[in-house]
Every structure is written in structure tokens, then in C-alpha cells.
Amino acid sequence: MRTAMTCAQTLNNPLSSTNPHLLPHKPDPIQLTQEEMKRVAAYRAADMVASGMVMGLGTGSTAAHFIDRLAELMHKGSLKDIIGIPTSLKTEAHAIKAGIPLSTLNSHPIVDISIDGADEVDPQFNLVKGRGGSLFREKMIEGASRKFVVIVDETKMVACLGGSGLSVPVEIVPFSWKYTLSKIEKLFKDETGFSARLRVDQEKPFETDNGNYIIEMFFEKGVSGDLNEVSDRLLRLTGVIEHGMFLDMATNVVVAKTDGSVIILNK
């Protein structure tokens, strides 16, 4: 492994003196904010888009930066004939305002590339997504994509799903939602520190773009066991539509770091 060399090793710098007044000033390291890291990752992912592509447009704050960059490149003429398929009504409105032509999976059932953020990314590229409530449409569109690029800042990298202590969302039908919640709680009754609750917005149940409700699951030590088995057990519950664990779907992960650098992880 190569070791970084000092300036003195590479240049034999004559300013390497015992006199402190002759030493060159070392600039303070860059420290990006989380929002700046999101923008850096989004802009880097835009380099993966080519003219003529049909692409899934993600939802969330990081994906919003990507949409802005995509529109900028289209208006400059760097990208042409792009068609976007939005993963939420919010993204649809953003893309229309930005001037990005839109379509649906009905018209374009095969998507060249989807680019979206994530709430968590584990070492195997499994994801938690959908804390914004768009997980069902995100999973449909990104599952139809030849390539699925995830854009995150380094705080989203976790050892295991649910490991951040934040929620793993589950979309359910509104009908008898308390019954469905009780079934989810029973499913994870042996998980230490597990809890689940209905997501609310201004004291009313939060509704997804599909008119459904969201159950937020919390794991004290992250989701344990085989993730595919956990997924299957959840999806077998009547009333559950989809969950926010995106397993074995991402092909690339673009990670922005606080120092401004970007790491691209490829499956």
C-alpha cells in the first residue's frame, strides 16, 4: 500500500527549517456541511448520465440536488433527449419546474439508470429508503432499472440496516391499521429494543402518494438475521404493501465525505 509522502520527502523543501517563521502555513482542512456533501455526491452522479437515457428520478433532499444539476446540464446542451420517471409527486413537480421531460413505467418499462438517495447503506449495498414516504414508487422504478446509483454523504454508511437508530418504514393500507401494526410488533417480539408506531403528520396519519399509511420500525441494534427472510415475513402480512429495505438492488454507491472527496463503490 502506498503511503502518503510529506512535502519534504517529495520536494526536499528548503523551508523545512527549525525557524518557525520560515515554515509554510498549512491551510485548515475542508469541512463540508451535510447539505454540501449531498450536493457533491449528486453532482458526481450526474456525470454517469448520458444523452438519450430513460432515468428514474429519486425523492428526497439529495435527489433534489441531482435534479437541479440534471436540468442545468440539459439547459447547457450537455445532455439531450433525457426522459425522467419520477418516484413521487414532489419529484414530479420539481422536474416539471426544472424543464425535464417526464414519462411513466407504463410507457418505458425498462429504465436505463435510476439515481436516488438513501437513509442507510450497509457494506453489501443493502439500503433503507423511504423515510420520506415514497418507498413503494421508488422500489418499483429503481427495480426496473438496469443501473441503480445511490448518492449519499458518509453519515449514511452503517454496519447493518436499522443501525442508525432511525426508522425502517413499512407502507400499509389504512384499513384496520392498528391490526397490521400489532402483527408487525408480534413478528419482531423477540427483537431486543424493537418498537413500532404509526407515522403522523400534524396529529393525523401521514399519507403516502398512494393514499397509504407508514409504520415506522425501530431496532435498538439494527435488523438481525437474514434480511431476505425478514423481508419475506413482512411482505406475507396482510395489510403490508411494501417495506423500506432495498435488498440487492443498488449497483453503485456515490459517497461524499466531509473533506470534499468522493468515493464510488461498485458492486
C-alpha positions as CSV (number, residue, x, y, z in Angstrom):
1,M,0.0,0.0,0.0
2,R,1.3,3.4,-0.9
3,T,2.0,5.8,1.9
4,A,1.3,9.5,1.5
5,M,4.6,11.4,1.4
6,T,5.3,14.7,3.1
7,C,6.2,17.8,1.2
8,A,9.8,17.5,2.4
9,Q,10.1,13.9,1.2
10,T,8.9,14.7,-2.3
11,L,10.4,18.1,-2.8
12,N,13.3,18.3,-0.3
13,N,11.8,21.6,0.7
14,P,14.4,24.1,1.8
15,L,11.8,25.8,4.0
16,S,11.9,22.7,6.4
17,S,13.8,24.7,8.9
18,T,13.9,24.9,12.7
19,N,12.9,28.6,12.4
20,P,9.1,28.6,12.7
21,H,8.8,31.9,10.8
22,L,10.1,30.1,7.7
23,L,7.6,27.2,7.8
24,P,4.9,27.4,5.2
25,H,1.3,27.9,6.5
26,K,-0.8,24.7,6.4
27,P,-4.4,25.6,5.4
28,D,-7.2,24.4,7.5
29,P,-8.8,21.2,6.1
30,I,-12.1,21.5,4.3
31,Q,-15.1,20.5,6.4
32,L,-18.3,20.3,4.3
33,T,-21.7,20.5,5.9
34,Q,-24.1,17.6,5.3
35,E,-26.0,19.6,2.7
36,E,-22.8,20.4,0.9
37,M,-21.8,16.7,0.9
38,K,-25.2,15.8,-0.6
39,R,-24.7,18.3,-3.4
40,V,-21.2,17.0,-4.1
41,A,-22.5,13.4,-4.4
42,A,-25.4,14.4,-6.6
43,Y,-23.2,16.4,-9.0
44,R,-20.8,13.5,-9.3
45,A,-23.6,11.1,-10.1
46,A,-24.8,13.4,-12.9
47,D,-21.6,12.5,-14.7
48,M,-23.0,9.0,-15.1
49,V,-25.9,10.1,-17.2
50,A,-25.7,10.1,-21.0
51,S,-27.9,11.7,-23.6
52,G,-30.9,9.6,-24.6
53,M,-31.3,7.9,-21.3
54,V,-34.6,7.0,-19.6
55,M,-34.0,7.5,-15.9
56,G,-35.6,7.2,-12.6
57,L,-35.7,10.4,-10.6
58,G,-35.4,9.9,-6.9
59,T,-37.0,11.6,-4.0
60,G,-35.5,13.5,-1.1
61,S,-33.0,16.3,-0.4
62,T,-30.0,14.6,-2.1
63,A,-32.1,13.6,-5.1
64,A,-33.3,17.2,-5.4
65,H,-29.7,18.4,-5.9
66,F,-29.3,15.8,-8.6
67,I,-32.5,17.0,-10.4
68,D,-31.2,20.6,-10.3
69,R,-27.8,19.5,-11.8
70,L,-29.5,17.4,-14.4
71,A,-31.7,20.4,-15.5
72,E,-28.6,22.6,-15.6
73,L,-26.7,20.2,-17.9
74,M,-29.8,19.9,-20.2
75,H,-30.2,23.6,-20.5
76,K,-26.5,23.9,-21.4
77,G,-26.9,21.3,-24.1
78,S,-24.5,18.8,-22.4
79,L,-27.4,16.3,-22.1
80,K,-30.1,15.8,-24.6
81,D,-33.2,13.7,-25.1
82,I,-33.4,12.7,-21.4
83,I,-36.7,11.2,-20.1
84,G,-37.3,11.1,-16.4
85,I,-39.7,8.9,-14.4
86,P,-40.4,10.5,-11.1
87,T,-40.6,8.4,-7.9
88,S,-43.0,10.8,-6.1
89,L,-45.5,13.6,-6.7
90,K,-43.0,16.0,-5.1
91,T,-40.2,14.9,-7.5
92,E,-42.7,15.2,-10.4
93,A,-43.4,18.8,-9.6
94,H,-39.7,19.6,-9.2
95,A,-38.8,18.0,-12.5
96,I,-41.6,19.8,-14.4
97,K,-40.5,23.1,-12.9
98,A,-36.9,22.3,-13.9
99,G,-38.0,21.5,-17.5
100,I,-37.2,17.8,-17.5
101,P,-39.5,15.7,-19.8
102,L,-41.3,13.0,-17.9
103,S,-42.9,9.7,-18.6
104,T,-44.1,6.6,-16.7
105,L,-43.2,2.9,-16.4
106,N,-46.2,2.1,-18.5
107,S,-44.6,3.9,-21.4
108,H,-41.0,3.0,-20.5
109,P,-40.9,-0.3,-18.6
110,I,-37.1,-0.6,-18.9
111,V,-35.2,2.2,-17.2
112,D,-31.6,2.9,-18.1
113,I,-30.5,4.3,-14.8
114,S,-32.1,5.5,-11.5
115,I,-30.3,7.9,-9.2
116,D,-31.6,8.4,-5.7
117,G,-30.5,9.0,-2.1
118,A,-30.8,6.6,0.8
119,D,-31.3,6.8,4.5
120,E,-28.8,3.9,5.2
121,V,-26.3,1.9,3.2
122,D,-24.7,-1.3,4.6
123,P,-21.5,-2.9,3.4
124,Q,-23.4,-5.2,1.0
125,F,-25.1,-2.2,-0.6
126,N,-28.4,-3.0,1.0
127,L,-30.4,0.1,1.8
128,V,-33.0,1.7,4.0
129,K,-35.1,4.1,2.0
130,G,-38.5,5.7,2.1
131,R,-38.4,7.8,5.3
132,G,-39.9,10.5,3.2
133,G,-42.8,8.2,2.4
134,S,-42.0,7.3,-1.3
135,L,-40.6,3.8,-0.8
136,F,-43.2,2.0,-2.9
137,R,-42.8,4.1,-6.1
138,E,-39.1,4.2,-5.5
139,K,-38.8,0.5,-5.3
140,M,-40.9,-0.1,-8.4
141,I,-39.0,2.3,-10.6
142,E,-35.5,1.5,-9.3
143,G,-36.3,-2.2,-9.5
144,A,-37.0,-1.7,-13.2
145,S,-33.6,-0.1,-13.8
146,R,-30.6,-1.5,-15.5
147,K,-28.4,0.5,-13.1
148,F,-29.3,1.9,-9.7
149,V,-26.9,4.6,-8.4
150,V,-27.3,5.6,-4.8
151,I,-26.0,9.1,-3.7
152,V,-25.2,9.7,-0.1
153,D,-23.0,11.5,2.3
154,E,-20.7,9.5,4.6
155,T,-23.0,9.7,7.6
156,K,-25.4,7.3,5.8
157,M,-23.0,4.4,5.8
158,V,-23.9,1.9,8.5
159,A,-22.7,-1.6,9.7
160,C,-26.2,-3.0,9.5
161,L,-29.7,-1.8,8.4
162,G,-31.5,-0.1,11.1
163,G,-28.2,0.5,12.8
164,S,-28.6,4.3,12.8
165,G,-31.4,4.1,15.3
166,L,-33.7,5.8,12.9
167,S,-36.8,4.2,11.4
168,V,-37.2,1.4,8.9
169,P,-40.5,2.3,7.2
170,V,-43.3,0.0,6.1
171,E,-46.1,1.1,3.8
172,I,-49.5,-0.4,4.9
173,V,-53.1,0.0,3.8
174,P,-55.1,2.4,6.1
175,F,-57.9,-0.2,6.7
176,S,-57.5,-1.6,10.2
177,W,-54.0,-0.2,10.5
178,K,-53.9,-0.9,14.3
179,Y,-54.3,-4.6,13.5
180,T,-51.5,-4.5,10.9
181,L,-49.3,-2.7,13.4
182,S,-49.9,-5.4,16.0
183,K,-48.9,-8.1,13.5
184,I,-45.7,-6.3,12.8
185,E,-45.0,-5.9,16.5
186,K,-45.7,-9.7,17.0
187,L,-43.3,-10.5,14.1
188,F,-40.4,-8.8,15.9
189,K,-41.4,-9.6,19.5
190,D,-38.1,-11.4,20.2
191,E,-36.0,-8.4,18.9
192,T,-34.5,-6.6,21.9
193,G,-35.5,-3.0,22.0
194,F,-37.8,-3.2,19.0
195,S,-40.6,-0.7,18.7
196,A,-43.1,0.4,16.0
197,R,-45.5,3.3,15.6
198,L,-47.7,4.9,13.0
199,R,-46.2,7.9,11.4
200,V,-48.2,11.1,12.0
201,D,-48.1,14.5,10.4
202,Q,-49.8,17.3,12.3
203,E,-51.6,14.9,14.6
204,K,-53.0,13.0,11.6
205,P,-51.8,9.8,10.0
206,F,-49.2,10.6,7.3
207,E,-50.4,9.6,3.9
208,T,-48.1,8.4,1.0
209,D,-48.7,9.4,-2.6
210,N,-50.7,6.2,-2.9
211,G,-53.0,7.2,0.0
212,N,-51.5,4.6,2.4
213,Y,-50.0,4.8,5.9
214,I,-46.5,4.3,7.1
215,I,-45.4,2.2,10.1
216,E,-42.0,3.2,11.5
217,M,-40.0,0.3,12.9
218,F,-37.1,1.0,15.2
219,F,-34.3,-1.5,16.0
220,E,-32.1,-0.9,19.0
221,K,-29.2,-3.0,17.5
222,G,-30.2,-3.0,13.8
223,V,-32.2,-5.6,11.9
224,S,-30.8,-9.1,12.8
225,G,-30.9,-12.3,10.9
226,D,-31.2,-13.0,7.2
227,L,-32.6,-9.8,5.6
228,N,-34.3,-11.7,2.8
229,E,-36.1,-13.8,5.3
230,V,-37.1,-10.7,7.3
231,S,-38.4,-9.1,4.0
232,D,-40.5,-12.2,3.1
233,R,-42.0,-12.4,6.6
234,L,-43.0,-8.8,6.5
235,L,-44.5,-9.0,3.0
236,R,-46.6,-12.1,3.9
237,L,-48.5,-10.0,6.4
238,T,-51.9,-9.0,5.1
239,G,-52.1,-5.2,5.1
240,V,-48.4,-4.7,4.3
241,I,-47.8,-3.3,0.9
242,E,-44.0,-2.8,0.9
243,H,-41.1,-2.0,3.2
244,G,-38.1,0.3,3.0
245,M,-35.4,-2.3,2.9
246,F,-34.0,-2.3,-0.6
247,L,-32.1,-5.5,-0.8
248,D,-29.5,-6.4,-3.5
249,M,-30.8,-3.5,-5.8
250,A,-28.0,-0.9,-5.8
251,T,-25.3,-1.3,-8.4
252,N,-23.2,1.8,-7.4
253,V,-22.9,4.0,-4.3
254,V,-21.5,7.5,-4.6
255,V,-20.3,8.6,-1.2
256,A,-19.3,12.3,-0.5
257,K,-17.0,12.9,2.5
258,T,-16.6,15.9,4.8
259,D,-13.2,16.8,3.2
260,G,-14.9,17.2,-0.2
261,S,-13.7,13.9,-1.7
262,V,-16.0,11.4,-3.4
263,I,-15.7,7.6,-3.3
264,I,-17.6,5.5,-5.8
265,L,-18.3,2.0,-4.7
266,N,-19.2,-0.6,-7.4
267,K,-20.9,-3.9,-7.0
